[in-house]
Amino acid sequence: MSKKATTGARELEAAKRTVARAHHELVLYIAGSTPQSMAALSTIVALCKERLLGRYTLRVVDVYVDPKQARRDDVIVVPTLLKKRPLPQRRLVGDLSDRTQLLRGLGLSPSAKDDEKEAL
């Protein structure tokens, strides 16, 4: 491997560690207490407690209670998870039960343990 490729790989790994330690600002849009909304909330809370270890802020917005906030953030489908920080911002829409996709969407690398859970 060339010196330039090795340096690039090290920089990428350093960037991943920085994102993993950063404070995450998340907004979850749901529609009332539907089963899909409650499942999304449960999955996000569990993932945050396991992987972000207190380095997150999660705000839950019910579009029935605060439709103006949903319009401000251009949310037209629920559940929707907005990752506002760290940058880049991301928008995850629909079924949020796939932990691997959710982790990638949050900029976190899935661990082997998460892959095992998905296989079950």
Secondary structure by P-SEA (a helix, b strand, c coil): ccaaaaaaaaaaaaaaaaaaacbbbbbbbbccccaaaaaaaaaaaaaaaccccccbbbbbbcccccaaaaaaaccccccbbbbcccccbbbbccccccaaaaaaaacccccaaaaaaaac
